[in-house]
Amino acid sequence: MTLPGQSVVYEHVYVHVPFCARRCSYCDFSIAVRREVPWQEYVNGIRAELALQRPAGKPVLRTLYFGGGTPSRLGVDGVCALLALMREHFLWDESAEVTLEANPEDISVDSVRAWRIAGINRLSIGVQSFHDDVLRWMHRVHDADAAKRAVGAARDGGIVDHSIDLIFATPDGVHRSWTDDLEQAIALGADHVSLYGLTVEPHTPLGRWNARGAVAEAEEERYEREFLEAHHRLGAAGYEHYEVSNYARPGRRARHNSAYWRGVPYLGLGPSAHGFDGTQRRWNEPAYAAWLRQVTEGRDPVAGAEVLTDENRIAESVYLGLRTVDGLPLSVAETMHVARWIDAGWATIQSVEATSHPSPHVGDGNAPYAQAAQRLTCTPMGWLRLDALAADLTAFRGTS
């Protein structure tokens, strides 16, 4: 395996912080459950990995995202040390978006104020639900009141740009009002809301419950109903449904995630982190202990890598283009091919001025379409069929 391209100028960086207080019932992510978080050991591990990655020069960061896991479990000292380390290797654009994923139980006015002074200017708060019974079923540590207090503490501590995560389509046996969760999120006035449909992964508590028949995954009809209810309620409250899972008030789109959807290079650090240098995707060793051992010994912690083929680029350009409201440029033949999508209410086509600028999605995967005067955008009903629609158009594009 090879290290990321040494000549690549990375303007976007993702850092995976694996620590959690406990594993949520649905979680299949790479985490490390620790009562006491070894933040100094972890920061030293990131330092060692940065020495291996050797970013070209001292790049100017446009976005920096601390995800997990639960990055807020690092505490004030750990987060501040991690930010100081990143400043050793990168310059900060004055308008850089610096996001910290945080759980409500870790958020206080004092912690937020310290994070803000250190450089965090956006919080992604893992609320998931405003119902205590649902939170207990999910194995979350916080309760509904703590979630509400956390949003207030974020504002009082000086970070006004924050996002709330919610999970929908919980099993039928879980008593929960999705309408109430949406209304409470709106009432709190979050700038950004991310919604994720619950999926059953086999190697999780939820997967085991499902396997023995204790719970059943939500039916497709309810998944669709709750997805569309969120679209209508949040839209009526002034949020833009700008990506299949994300809503934002004007000017508050998540810039880091938007970089992924544009297919630009980004550096991934930490256990299980993914990175992309414009040609090759790579992903790190997922287990914290193994990752730490490798970087400490001066070895690349890569677990796998793939060079994108032309076919990969076509597939990714279609999928990433269709998942956002920016849509996808079409050739004349493709416009005819997707006419049935329009008739079914799954997509819309807009006429746009022809341009010599390339599409923003995934390298040159859309290069032949730079002059296209038609642009395809999925409707919410189309987003519910995203995988199938993307596969259909990818197959057509690959043969045309």
N, C-alpha and C positions, 0 to 999 in steps of 0.2 A: 504494500500500500504506500501511497505517496502523501506527503504533506500538501496543504493547499498551495496554490500557485504563488510563488514568492513575489512575483511582480504585480499581483492583484492589489489594488487599493481598496481596502474594506472600509465602507462608510457605515455599515450596519453590523452590529455585534449582538449575538445572543449568548447569555451565560446561564447554564443550567445549575440551579442550586437544589440538591436532591432531598434536603432534610424536611421531615414532617413529624408532627406530634403523634400521629397514628395514620394508618392507611384507611382511606374512605372506602365504603362498601363497593363502589363502582370503579375504583382506581386501578388502572393497569400501567401507570407510568413508572419510570425508573425513579424510585425514592429510597431514602434511607431513614428509617424511623429511629430517632434518637431522643432520649430524655434530655440529655445535655448535648448541645450542638457544638462540635469541634470546629468553631469558625476559623480559628487561627490556622489549624491544619488544612482546612479547605482552601483558604486564601493562599496559603503557600503552594497548594496543588495547582491552583489557577496560575500563580506566578510561574511555576515550573512549566506548565503547558504553554504559556505565552512565550517563554524562552524557546520552546520547540517550534511554535508556529511562526515566530519572527515576522510579524506584519511588516510589509515593505514600508520603509521610512517611518514616519509618525503620522498615520492617517488622521484626517479630520472626521470625527464621528458625527453622523446625522441622527442616528438612533442607536440606543443601547437598551437592551431588554433583559432583566433578571427574571427568569421563569423557573418553574419547578414541577414537583416539590413545592416548598413554601419558603421563598427567599426571605420573607420577614422573620423567619425563625433564626436567622443570623443575628438578630437583635441590632441595636444601634451601632455597637462597636464593630460587628462583623460587616454590616452594610457599608459603613464609613470606610473600613479598611479595604473592602473590595473596590469601592469607587476610587480611593486613592491609588490603588494598584492600576486601575484602568487609565487614570490620568498620566501614569508614568509611560504608557505605551501609545496613547492616543491624544490628539488635540480635540478640544470640545468646540463644535460649532455653537455659536451663541444661541441659536434657536434649536439645539439638539433636543430630541424627545428621549427622556431617560425614565424608563418604566420599571417599577418594582411590583411584582405580584405579592400580595399580602393577605393574610387571613384576619378576620375581624378581631380575634383575641390578641393579636400582636400590635394592634393599632391604638395609639393614644396621642393626645395632643403633643406631648413631649417627644415621642418617637418620631412622629411626622415632622415636627419642627427640625429635629436633628437630621433626618433623612433629606429634608429640603435644603438645609444649609450645605450638606455634603454633595448635593447635585441631583437628587431625585426630584422630578417635576411632574410625574404622573404615577398614579397608583391603580393597579388592577385588583379589585377586592373580591375575594372568593366568597360570595354570599350564598349562592346556590338555591336558597329558599328563605322565606320569612315565616315558615311554620316550624315550630319546635319539634313536633312529632316527625316531620320529614327530615329535619336536620339530624335527629337522633338515629333515624333509620339509615341515613347516609354515613353515619359514624363521624359526623362533623363535631368539632370541639366546641364551637360557639353556639349561642342561641340567637333567636330573632332580635332580641333587644340589643345584643352585642353588635349585630350587623348594623343596626340603625345608628348606634353610638359611634361606630367606626367611620361611617360616612360623615357624621358631624365633626369628629375629631380630625379627619382629613382636611376639611375646610378650615377649622379653627387653627390647625397647625400650619396652614399656608399652602397646601397642595390642592388647588381647586379643580385640576384636571384629573378626573378619576373615572374608572369604569367599574361596573358591577357585573359579575357573572351569575347567571341563573341556569338551572337545569330543568328541562321540561320532559314530558312523556314518562313520568314515573309509573311504576306498575299499578294496576288497578287496585291492589290491596292497600296501597299507600294513600291515606286520606289527605287530600291536598286540593286547595283551590288555586289553580293556575291564574285565574282572573285576579284574585287577590294579590298574588305575588307580583304580577305585572303592575297593578295599581300602586302597590307600595314602592316599587322601584321608581315609578314615575313621580310619586309624591316626594321622594327623597331628592329628586332633581339631579340625578347622575348625568354627566355629560355623555356617557357612552354605556351601552349595555351589550353584553355578549351572551347569547343564548345557545345552549347545547342540548340536543336531544339525547336522552340517556340510552346508552348501548350496553348490552350484556357481554362482557369479556369473560372468557372461560376461567382464567386464573385469578379471579377476584372473589371476595365474599358473595357479591351479587351473582356471579357466575355459578358458584356452588349452590346458592339458594335456588336458582333457576333450574339447575340440573336435577335437584331432588324434588322439584315441583312445589317448593314453598312460595315462590313468586313467579309471575309470568310477565314477560316483556309486554309493554303497552302495544295495543293493536295499531296497525298503520293508520286507521281512521282517526284515532285520537291523536297520534303524532301529527297528522296533517291538520287536524282541527286546532291544536294548540299552537302549531307553527303559524298558521294563518291568523289566529286571534292575536298573537304577538305582533304580527305585521300591521294589522289594522289599529290596535290600541296604541302602539308606540308611534306609528305614523300620525295618528290623530293628535298625539301629544307633542309633535314637532320633531320627532327623530327621523333621520333618513336611514332606510334599510339599504346600506351601501354594499353589503357583502352578505352571503347566504346566512351567516351566523351573527352578524354585527350591525348595530344601530348606533348612530351618533347624532348629536345636535350639530348644527352648522359649524364647520370649522374644527370639529373635534374627532375626526376620523383617526384611527390608530395608524400612525405613520410607519411604525416598525413592521406591523403585519402587512401593511400595504406594500412594503418593499418586497416581502415574500411573493405576493401575488403579481408583482411586476417582473419577478424572475431575476432580480439583480443579485450580485454576489453578496454573501454575508459570511461572517466568521462565527463558528460555533465553538464554545468552550465549556468544559465540564463534562461529567459523566452523561452519556446518551445524547449529548448535543450533536446536532446536524449542522453542516456547513456546505457552502457552495461557492466555487471560485469562478463560475461562469462556464466551466467545461465539465468539472467533476463534482459530484456530490459525495460526501463522506459522513460517517457517523461514528461517534466514539463508543468505547466500551461502556455498557450501561451500568454495571455494578460499581458503587462508589469505591469500595475497598480495592477492587482490581484497577480501576482508573487511577486512583491515588498512587498505588504501587508503581504503575507504569510511568506516570509522569515524574514521580520522585526519582526513579531510576534513569531518567532521561530518555525514555522510550515513547514513541508516538502512541497515544492511546486509541488509535483508530481501530474500529471493529469491522468496518466494511467501507467500500467505495465503489462508485460506478461512474463511468464516463458517459455522458448523454449522447445517444445516437440521434440521427435525424428523426427517426421515428419517435424517440422519447420527447424530442423538442416539439414536434407537432402535437403529440398527446398533451403535453403540459401546457402549451400555449392555448389550446382549446379549453382545457379544464379550468385553468386559472382565469382565462378571459371570461368564461361563462359564469364564474362564481361571484363576480362583482357587477355593480351597476354600470361600470365603464364598458362592459360588453366586449365584443369581438368583431373585428372587421371581416367582411365576407366578400368573396368573389361573386360574379354573376351566377355561376353555376350553383354555388352554395346557397345563394338567395332562393333559388328555385327549390333546392333540396329541402330547406327548412320551412317551406311554405306551409306544410302540414302542422308544424309546431305552432305557427301563428294562428292557424285555424283552430287548434285545440286550446289556445289561450296559454301556452307554455312560454311564449317569447314574443318580443316585439322587434321590429326593424325600424331604424331611423336613418334618414338620409343625412349624410354629413359632407362637408366640403372635402374634396380630394386633397391629400397632403403628401408631401415628399418625406415627412417624418416617419420613421419606423414605428410600428406598434410597440407599446411599452412592455409587452409580455414575453418573457422567456427567450432571450437571445434573438436569433433570427427566425424563430419558428413561424412568424407572420410576415416575413419579408415580402413574399409575393403579393401581399394584400395591402401594402402601404398606400396604394393609390385608390383603394376601395372606397366607394361612395355610399356603402351600406354598412350599418353596424347592428349586430344582433345582441340583444339583452334579454336575459331570462326574466320572466315574471315570478312572483312567489310560487305559483303552481309549477312553473318550470324548475325552480330550485329544488322542489321536492323530488324531482326526477333528474337531478343534475348528473349523476353518474351515467345513467342510460343515455341522456342527450349528448354528453361529452363523448361517450364511446361511439355513438352513431355518427357524429360530425367528424370525429377523428378518423374513423374508417373511410368516410367519404373523401376527406381531405387527402388521405394517404393514397387514394387511387385516382385522384383527379390531376 
